[in-house]
């Protein structure tokens, strides 16, 4: 009798994963300030209307690097952004195998308490 062969698990390497700190309800001034003040930060205009900010809300994206933690925390405090309006956004470029979340995510969660959002790119 043949043994059933288990399908090997394919680990997902870090280049296939992007991790960002996401600020989900920025106004235009906050969005442009974010891009100017934090290295590698960018923003996108929200497609749907957000109650608090109206139709002109933006999503700010900051690449998750330990070297940016202080700048990010200072920005959030100066702009009076609530942590409920932020998350750590982990996106995998493939749906196969395990998604190994980088340790920098855990380090940020010790520093800033926010939710995690996971996505698989299509």
HUMOSUL-V937827 format. One record per backbone hydrogen bond with DSSP energy under -0.5 kcal/mol. NH is the residue of the N-H (numbers start at 1). CO is the residue of the C=O. E is the energy in kcal/mol with one decimal. If there is no record, write none. Layout:
nh=NH co=CO e=E
nh=NH co=CO e=E
This chain:
nh=6 co=4 e=-0.6
nh=11 co=9 e=-0.7
nh=12 co=98 e=-0.9
nh=13 co=11 e=-0.5
nh=16 co=13 e=-1.8
nh=17 co=14 e=-2.5
nh=18 co=91 e=-2.7
nh=20 co=89 e=-2.2
nh=21 co=62 e=-3.1
nh=22 co=20 e=-0.6
nh=22 co=87 e=-3.5
nh=23 co=60 e=-2.6
nh=24 co=22 e=-0.6
nh=24 co=85 e=-2.9
nh=25 co=85 e=-0.5
nh=26 co=58 e=-2.6
nh=31 co=27 e=-2.4
nh=32 co=28 e=-2.4
nh=33 co=29 e=-2.2
nh=34 co=30 e=-2.4
nh=35 co=31 e=-2.0
nh=36 co=32 e=-1.8
nh=37 co=33 e=-2.5
nh=38 co=34 e=-2.2
nh=39 co=37 e=-0.5
nh=41 co=38 e=-2.0
nh=42 co=61 e=-2.3
nh=44 co=59 e=-2.2
nh=46 co=57 e=-2.5
nh=50 co=54 e=-1.5
nh=51 co=49 e=-0.5
nh=54 co=50 e=-2.2
nh=56 co=53 e=-0.7
nh=57 co=54 e=-0.5
nh=58 co=26 e=-2.8
nh=59 co=44 e=-3.1
nh=60 co=23 e=-2.8
nh=60 co=58 e=-0.5
nh=61 co=42 e=-3.5
nh=62 co=21 e=-2.3
nh=64 co=19 e=-2.4
nh=65 co=63 e=-1.0
nh=68 co=65 e=-1.8
nh=69 co=66 e=-1.4
nh=72 co=68 e=-2.8
nh=73 co=69 e=-2.7
nh=74 co=70 e=-2.7
nh=75 co=71 e=-2.4
nh=76 co=72 e=-2.5
nh=77 co=73 e=-2.2
nh=78 co=74 e=-2.9
nh=79 co=75 e=-2.6
nh=80 co=77 e=-1.1
nh=81 co=76 e=-2.4
nh=85 co=82 e=-1.9
nh=86 co=83 e=-1.5
nh=87 co=22 e=-2.1
nh=88 co=115 e=-2.4
nh=89 co=20 e=-3.2
nh=89 co=87 e=-0.6
nh=90 co=88 e=-0.7
nh=90 co=117 e=-3.1
nh=91 co=18 e=-2.9
nh=91 co=89 e=-0.6
nh=92 co=119 e=-2.7
nh=93 co=16 e=-3.1
nh=98 co=10 e=-0.8
nh=100 co=98 e=-0.7
nh=101 co=99 e=-0.9
nh=105 co=102 e=-1.7
nh=106 co=102 e=-0.6
nh=107 co=103 e=-2.0
nh=108 co=104 e=-2.2
nh=109 co=105 e=-2.1
nh=110 co=106 e=-1.2
nh=111 co=107 e=-0.8
nh=111 co=108 e=-0.8
nh=112 co=108 e=-3.9
nh=114 co=112 e=-0.8
nh=115 co=86 e=-0.7
nh=117 co=88 e=-2.9
nh=119 co=90 e=-2.4
nh=121 co=92 e=-3.3
nh=121 co=119 e=-0.5
